[in-house]
Amino acid sequence: MGGTMDGTKQRRRGDTRQRIQDVALELFAEQGYEKTSLREIAERLGVTKAALYYHFKTKEEILVSIFEDLTRPVEELVEWARQQPRTLETKHEILRRYSEALSAAAPLFRFMQENQATIRELSIGDMFKNRLMGLRDILLDPEAELVDQVRSVSALFTLHAGMHVLQDVEGDPDDKRKAVLEVATDLITQAHRGARGS
């Protein structure tokens, strides 16, 4: 009996944490990270500052937790990919999943663009770079010719660039994501074939 009760409480608590993150990110986007206080986050959530404090002691903690949650799928992807055969299918699947993870993290990337000083200060950028390097190492074939290594790395950067550059381009976000993924997939396919052909 006790078990199920805990389960619901746990989940509800999880939802509160998620709501705090969402509202904080909204406020950071609206008025800037520096100008946002914990009190304002609590007010918009309609909770006391003490209730907020139960989950997070500082707004830095909120921000770091957002990053950890949104980059976890990338970490899991790296773990999964390390155990797969280095086939073209695997590489395609990595790009597909990475594209989805990036899409889910879109609000975060906007935040990163607008708050670069904060990102540097909290060394959040490093956290992200490390995950990215993990993916790069899996996609790169050290035996391949340099041009194919460049293609492999470019496939990842295409997904990143697509997020930023295409924000202002007309069109359905999903269509844009698919188009970007198609280009990245072409690059990795070419690189893979090049490596095999040599």
Contacts in CASP RR format, 6 or more apart in sequence:
PFRMAT RR
TARGET T0000
AUTHOR 0000-0000-0000
METHOD contacts of the structure
MODEL  1
MGGTMDGTKQRRRGDTRQRIQDVALELFAEQGYEKTSLREIAERLGVTKA
ALYYHFKTKEEILVSIFEDLTRPVEELVEWARQQPRTLETKHEILRRYSE
ALSAAAPLFRFMQENQATIRELSIGDMFKNRLMGLRDILLDPEAELVDQV
RSVSALFTLHAGMHVLQDVEGDPDDKRKAVLEVATDLITQAHRGARGS
13 55 0 8 1.000
16 55 0 8 1.000
17 55 0 8 1.000
17 65 0 8 1.000
19 45 0 8 1.000
20 41 0 8 1.000
20 45 0 8 1.000
20 52 0 8 1.000
20 55 0 8 1.000
20 56 0 8 1.000
20 62 0 8 1.000
21 62 0 8 1.000
21 65 0 8 1.000
21 66 0 8 1.000
21 69 0 8 1.000
23 41 0 8 1.000
23 44 0 8 1.000
23 45 0 8 1.000
24 36 0 8 1.000
24 41 0 8 1.000
24 59 0 8 1.000
24 62 0 8 1.000
24 63 0 8 1.000
24 66 0 8 1.000
25 66 0 8 1.000
25 107 0 8 1.000
25 108 0 8 1.000
25 111 0 8 1.000
26 44 0 8 1.000
27 36 0 8 1.000
27 40 0 8 1.000
27 41 0 8 1.000
27 44 0 8 1.000
28 36 0 8 1.000
28 63 0 8 1.000
28 111 0 8 1.000
28 115 0 8 1.000
29 107 0 8 1.000
29 110 0 8 1.000
29 111 0 8 1.000
29 114 0 8 1.000
32 114 0 8 1.000
32 115 0 8 1.000
33 59 0 8 1.000
33 63 0 8 1.000
33 111 0 8 1.000
33 115 0 8 1.000
33 118 0 8 1.000
34 118 0 8 1.000
36 59 0 8 1.000
37 59 0 8 1.000
38 49 0 8 1.000
38 52 0 8 1.000
38 53 0 8 1.000
38 56 0 8 1.000
38 58 0 8 1.000
38 59 0 8 1.000
39 49 0 8 1.000
41 52 0 8 1.000
41 59 0 8 1.000
41 62 0 8 1.000
42 48 0 8 1.000
42 49 0 8 1.000
42 51 0 8 1.000
42 52 0 8 1.000
45 52 0 8 1.000
56 62 0 8 1.000
56 65 0 8 1.000
60 122 0 8 1.000
63 118 0 8 1.000
63 122 0 8 1.000
63 124 0 8 1.000
64 122 0 8 1.000
64 124 0 8 1.000
66 108 0 8 1.000
67 108 0 8 1.000
67 124 0 8 1.000
67 127 0 8 1.000
67 128 0 8 1.000
68 127 0 8 1.000
70 101 0 8 1.000
70 104 0 8 1.000
70 105 0 8 1.000
70 108 0 8 1.000
71 105 0 8 1.000
71 127 0 8 1.000
71 128 0 8 1.000
71 131 0 8 1.000
73 97 0 8 1.000
73 100 0 8 1.000
73 101 0 8 1.000
73 104 0 8 1.000
74 98 0 8 1.000
74 101 0 8 1.000
74 131 0 8 1.000
74 132 0 8 1.000
74 135 0 8 1.000
75 131 0 8 1.000
77 94 0 8 1.000
77 97 0 8 1.000
77 98 0 8 1.000
77 101 0 8 1.000
77 135 0 8 1.000
78 131 0 8 1.000
78 134 0 8 1.000
78 135 0 8 1.000
78 138 0 8 1.000
81 90 0 8 1.000
81 94 0 8 1.000
81 135 0 8 1.000
81 138 0 8 1.000
82 138 0 8 1.000
84 90 0 8 1.000
84 93 0 8 1.000
86 138 0 8 1.000
86 141 0 8 1.000
88 188 0 8 1.000
88 189 0 8 1.000
88 192 0 8 1.000
91 139 0 8 1.000
91 188 0 8 1.000
91 192 0 8 1.000
92 185 0 8 1.000
92 188 0 8 1.000
92 189 0 8 1.000
94 135 0 8 1.000
94 138 0 8 1.000
94 139 0 8 1.000
95 155 0 8 1.000
95 156 0 8 1.000
95 159 0 8 1.000
95 181 0 8 1.000
95 184 0 8 1.000
95 185 0 8 1.000
95 188 0 8 1.000
96 181 0 8 1.000
96 185 0 8 1.000
98 135 0 8 1.000
98 156 0 8 1.000
98 159 0 8 1.000
99 159 0 8 1.000
99 177 0 8 1.000
99 180 0 8 1.000
99 181 0 8 1.000
99 184 0 8 1.000
102 109 0 8 1.000
102 159 0 8 1.000
102 160 0 8 1.000
102 163 0 8 1.000
103 163 0 8 1.000
103 173 0 8 1.000
103 177 0 8 1.000
106 163 0 8 1.000
109 163 0 8 1.000
109 164 0 8 1.000
112 119 0 8 1.000
112 124 0 8 1.000
112 125 0 8 1.000
113 164 0 8 1.000
119 125 0 8 1.000
132 156 0 8 1.000
135 156 0 8 1.000
136 152 0 8 1.000
136 153 0 8 1.000
136 156 0 8 1.000
139 152 0 8 1.000
139 153 0 8 1.000
139 155 0 8 1.000
139 156 0 8 1.000
139 188 0 8 1.000
140 149 0 8 1.000
140 152 0 8 1.000
140 153 0 8 1.000
141 148 0 8 1.000
141 149 0 8 1.000
141 152 0 8 1.000
141 191 0 8 1.000
141 192 0 8 1.000
141 195 0 8 1.000
142 149 0 8 1.000
143 195 0 8 1.000
144 152 0 8 1.000
144 191 0 8 1.000
144 194 0 8 1.000
144 195 0 8 1.000
144 198 0 8 1.000
145 194 0 8 1.000
145 195 0 8 1.000
145 198 0 8 1.000
148 190 0 8 1.000
148 191 0 8 1.000
148 192 0 8 1.000
148 194 0 8 1.000
148 195 0 8 1.000
149 191 0 8 1.000
151 187 0 8 1.000
151 188 0 8 1.000
151 190 0 8 1.000
151 191 0 8 1.000
152 187 0 8 1.000
152 188 0 8 1.000
152 191 0 8 1.000
154 187 0 8 1.000
155 184 0 8 1.000
155 185 0 8 1.000
155 187 0 8 1.000
155 188 0 8 1.000
155 191 0 8 1.000
156 184 0 8 1.000
158 180 0 8 1.000
158 183 0 8 1.000
158 184 0 8 1.000
158 187 0 8 1.000
159 180 0 8 1.000
159 181 0 8 1.000
159 184 0 8 1.000
161 180 0 8 1.000
162 176 0 8 1.000
162 180 0 8 1.000
163 180 0 8 1.000
166 176 0 8 1.000
166 180 0 8 1.000
169 176 0 8 1.000
END
